[in-house]
Amino acid sequence: MKQRSKVYLHLFLSYLVIFLVPILLGTVIYGYSFRSVRRQEEKMNTNLLTMVQRDLDKEIDNIQKISARMAMDTGVQLASKVKGSFGNEDQMTLYYLFNDLQSIAMSEEFIEDVFIYFNNTQRVCCINGNMSSDMYYDLYYDSKKLPFDVFKEYMGLPHYNDMISFYQKTGGERLIFTMTVLDYAVGRKSATVGIAVDYDTVLQRLESMRWDSGIDILVINEHNDIISAGGENARSHGLTYDSLTEGSVIEKDSKGKPYMISVVDSDKTAWKYVAAAPAALIEKEARAIQNIAVAGLFICIISGFAISGYLTKRNYNPVKMLLETVKNHGSREMEENENEYQWLNRQINQFFQEQVNSERLLAENRKNLKNYYLIQLLQDYYNGRPMEPYGIHLHMEYNMVMLFEPEVKKDDVKENALQKFVVTNVFEEMCLNHFGVEMVEIGERTAAIINLPTQDVRHIQTVKEMAENLQQMAEESFGFTVRIFAGSISKGLEGIHLSYLQARDMEEYLNLLDTSLILYDEVKNIQPEYDYPAEMEEKIINAMKVGDSRQAGQTMRQVFDRNLTGHVSANIYRCLIYDMIGTLLKGANLGGYREAAGELEFPDQSKVRQPVEEVKCQFEDLLEKICEKILILEKETSQDRTLSKKVQKYILENYMDPDLNISLTSQHFDMTPNYLSSVYKKQTGGSLLDYINTMRLERAKELLEEGKSVVEAAEQTGFRDSGTFIRAFKKKYGITPGQLKKKT
C-alpha cells in the first residue's frame, strides 16, 4: 500500500504541476495579448501596405520602362518625324510598331492598352491598329464626360512619367501613364507614348491584399483622388494627401470612430498607400486569443491527466518498449521461427537502408538545385542571392563563360550523354589546375563558368589552349568534335550573364570563320566594311524590271564578293541579306510581281545560320523565279490592253452598289483579286481601289452641288453610312460635305 500510495502521490503532484503551469501561462498571455495584438496588427498593416506598394510600384516601374523603351524606339522616332500624313513608305514602320505594341499588351496582364500619339500627323497607333486621334478617342473614351480637346491638349504637352485619368466609353475609368518622345534633331515634342491601365484592375489588386473585411486600403495621389478597396466606407475617413505622413497613428474618422491609420509612400510615383483598421478589430483579436488560451488550458488539464496515468502504468522493460516503438512504425509482421531480436534486427537494417536512399535522393536534389541557380546566373542578371549555400564557389573577382556544343546524334541518346560527360569532366579537370570552374548543362550544350583572379590577357590564352586540348582529345580519343564559343572576361557575378550572351552570339560566326573555336575577344574588333552603292542596286532592279536574270545575277554576285571576302562581321552579313531581300522585292514590285513577298521563301535575315555559299545560291534561285514571273506577267498584260477599259466601264455602271469592291469586280471578270489589281496597275498606272473610291466621291460631289443632302449623296454613291462618306470626302477634298454645301 505504501508503494501504491507513492504512485498515486506522484500522479497527483504531476497533475497539480500540469494544472498550475497552464493557468499561470494563460494569465500572462491574456494580460499581454492586447498590447501584443496591437503591435502585431500595426506590423501587419505596414507589411500589407509594403506588399501593395511593391506590387503596384513594380507594375508602375515596368510601365515606365516600357514607356522609355518605346520613346527611344527607332520606329517611333521615324514615324514621329513625319508631317501632315503618313505615306506608303511609312506603312512598314507603322506595321512593325503595331506588332511591338501588340506584343507588349499580350505579355503584360496589368496593361490594357498601349498607344503612340503623333503630334505632327494627329494619328494614333495602338494595339488595335492605326487611326486618327479623334477616331481613337471616340472609340474608347466618353467625350461627354471629358471632351476630346482636353485629350488632344494633354497629349501635346511635354510629359515624363505623368499620369491622367480618362472615362471609358464602356464605363469606368482608365489611368493613362504618358511619356513624350523627343525629336533629338531639333528638340521638339513630336509624339507621346501612352500606357493605359484599367481603374478596376488597380482596385482588384487592392482588394486581393485585404486580410480582413474590416480593413480599408486606399491609394491617394497629390490631387486627393482616391482609389479605395472597402466600399464607400473607405472614403469616409476624411484623409487628405498633405495630411498623411509615413508611419502608423490612431485617428478618428468623420463619424468619430477610432481607426489605426498606416501610410507608406510610393517609390515610383506621387502616390500614398493607406490602410485603415478599426480599433474594434484589435479587441476582437484579443478576445479570440483569450478564448484560445482558455480552451488550451482545459485541453492541457485533460491531456496531462491522461499522460500521467499512462506513464504510471506503462511497462519499463526496455526491450518491450523498443519492440512496441518499432511495431508502431513497421509494416512487416514476424515471420515463422523468428524471435523478437531477429525481427528487430531486420527492421533496424531496413530503416538504415531507407535512410541511405533518402541521403542519396537529397544529394541528387542538391545537385539539381545547384544546376538551377547556375542556369539562373547564365540566363538572367544576378539578383544578389548568395551562391555558397547551393554549393557554387566563385570566389575570385572575374568570370568568363564558355559554351561547348558536341556533335549531336539525335538517334543515339547514350552517345550524346557520353559526349557531355567527357566534355564536363575533362575540361573541369583541366581548369582546376589553373582556375575555379562551375559546369552545367543547358539543353544540348554544356556551359562552363571560369572563375579568374584578373582580366589579364594571359588568362584568355590559357583558357584557349585548354579548349584546343579538349577538342583534340575529344576527336582523337573519343571520335567526336566539339564546337566552343567563349565570351569575354567580366567583373563580378553580375557579369556572368553578359559573358554568356556574348558566347551564345558567337555561334553566328561558325559559317563566317573557318574555325570551331570562336572567342568574343577575337571577333569583336572585326571592322565592318559595307559596300553596296545605290547605283549597283539600281542596276539590279533595272535588269529585273525587264526580266534579265543574267545581268541582275551578275551584279548581285559582285555585291556579295565585295562584302563577303575574308573575316566578315555577323552584323554586315545580316545587313547584306536584309538589303538584298529589299532589292529583290523592289525589283519584283516594279516589274509587276507584287505577290513575291508572300509566294516566295526568303532567307531569315535576323540570324546568321546558313553558310555564305548556300545563301548566294538561294538568292540566285529567287532572282530566277522573280524574273520568270515578270516575263510571264509582261506577256499576259501585253495581250489584252482593253481589260482596264472594261473594268472601268463595269465600275461606272455599278459604283452605286455598296458591295462593289475589288473582290466583286474580280469575280465578274473570273480572275483573282491580286491578279486583276496587278494587271490594272500595269495598264493604267493607278490603283483599282482608288478608282472605285474616286468615281463614288466625284459623283457624290455632283449630287451635293445639285442640292442633295449628305445622307442622300452617301446612299446614292454606294457608301454604307454617312460617317464613312464624310471621312473619305474630307480626305480627298480637304473639306467636309457640309462645308461644301454651305459654299454652294
Stockholm file with secondary structure:
# STOCKHOLM 1.0

chainA/1-744         MKQRSKVYLHLFLSYLVIFLVPILLGTVIYGYSFRSVRRQEEKMNTNLLTMVQRDLDKEIDNIQKISARMAMDTGVQLASKVKGSFGNEDQMTLYYLFNDLQSIAMSEEFIEDVFIYFNNTQRVCCINGNMSSDMYYDLYYDSKKLPFDVFKEYMGLPHYNDMISFYQKTGGERLIFTMTVLDYAVGRKSATVGIAVDYDTVLQRLESMRWDSGIDILVINEHNDIISAGGENARSHGLTYDSLTEGSVIEKDSKGKPYMISVVDSDKTAWKYVAAAPAALIEKEARAIQNIAVAGLFICIISGFAISGYLTKRNYNPVKMLLETVKNHGSREMEENENEYQWLNRQINQFFQEQVNSERLLAENRKNLKNYYLIQLLQDYYNGRPMEPYGIHLHMEYNMVMLFEPEVKKDDVKENALQKFVVTNVFEEMCLNHFGVEMVEIGERTAAIINLPTQDVRHIQTVKEMAENLQQMAEESFGFTVRIFAGSISKGLEGIHLSYLQARDMEEYLNLLDTSLILYDEVKNIQPEYDYPAEMEEKIINAMKVGDSRQAGQTMRQVFDRNLTGHVSANIYRCLIYDMIGTLLKGANLGGYREAAGELEFPDQSKVRQPVEEVKCQFEDLLEKICEKILILEKETSQDRTLSKKVQKYILENYMDPDLNISLTSQHFDMTPNYLSSVYKKQTGGSLLDYINTMRLERAKELLEEGKSVVEAAEQTGFRDSGTFIRAFKKKYGITPGQLKKKT
#=GR chainA/1-744 SS CHHHHHHHHHHHHHHHHHHHHHHHHHHHHHHHHHHHHHHHHHHHHHHHHHHHHHHHHHHHHHHHHHHHHHHHCHHHHHHHTCCSSCCGGGHHHHHHHHHHHHHHHHHCTTCCEEEEEETTTTEEEETTEEEEHHHHHHHHBCTTTSCHHHHHHHHHSCCEEEEEEEEBTTSSEEEEEEEEEEETTTTEEEEEEEEEEEHHHHHHHHHHHCSSTTCEEEEEETTCCEEEESSGGGGTTCCCTTTCCSEEEEEECTTSCEEEEEEEECSSSSEEEEEEEEHHHHHHHHHHHHHHHHHHHHHHHHHHHHHHHHHHHSCCCHHHHHHHHHHHHCCCCCCTTCCHHHHHHHHHHHHHHHHHHHHHHHHHHHHHHHHHHHHHHHHSCCCSCCSGGGTCCCCSSEEEEEEEEECCCTTCHHHHHHHHHHHHHHHHHHHHTTSEEEEEEETTEEEEEEEESSCCHHHHHHHHHHHHHHHHHIIIIISCCEEEEECCCEESGGGHHHHHHHHHHGGGGTTTSSCSEEEHHHHTTCCCCCCCCHHHHHHHHHHHHTTCHHHHHHHHHHHHHHHSSSSCCHHHHHHHHHHHHHHHHHHHHHTTCTTHHHHSCCCCTTSCCSCHHHHHHHHHHHHHHHHHHHHHHHHHHHHCTTHHHHHHHHHHHHTTCTTCSHHHHHHHTTSCHHHHHHHHHHHHSSCHHHHHHHHHHHHHHHHHHTTCCHHHHHHHTTCSSHHHHHHHHHHHHSSCHHHHHHHC
#=GC SS_cons         CHHHHHHHHHHHHHHHHHHHHHHHHHHHHHHHHHHHHHHHHHHHHHHHHHHHHHHHHHHHHHHHHHHHHHHHCHHHHHHHTCCSSCCGGGHHHHHHHHHHHHHHHHHCTTCCEEEEEETTTTEEEETTEEEEHHHHHHHHBCTTTSCHHHHHHHHHSCCEEEEEEEEBTTSSEEEEEEEEEEETTTTEEEEEEEEEEEHHHHHHHHHHHCSSTTCEEEEEETTCCEEEESSGGGGTTCCCTTTCCSEEEEEECTTSCEEEEEEEECSSSSEEEEEEEEHHHHHHHHHHHHHHHHHHHHHHHHHHHHHHHHHHHSCCCHHHHHHHHHHHHCCCCCCTTCCHHHHHHHHHHHHHHHHHHHHHHHHHHHHHHHHHHHHHHHHSCCCSCCSGGGTCCCCSSEEEEEEEEECCCTTCHHHHHHHHHHHHHHHHHHHHTTSEEEEEEETTEEEEEEEESSCCHHHHHHHHHHHHHHHHHIIIIISCCEEEEECCCEESGGGHHHHHHHHHHGGGGTTTSSCSEEEHHHHTTCCCCCCCCHHHHHHHHHHHHTTCHHHHHHHHHHHHHHHSSSSCCHHHHHHHHHHHHHHHHHHHHHTTCTTHHHHSCCCCTTSCCSCHHHHHHHHHHHHHHHHHHHHHHHHHHHHCTTHHHHHHHHHHHHTTCTTCSHHHHHHHTTSCHHHHHHHHHHHHSSCHHHHHHHHHHHHHHHHHHTTCCHHHHHHHTTCSSHHHHHHHHHHHHSSCHHHHHHHC
//
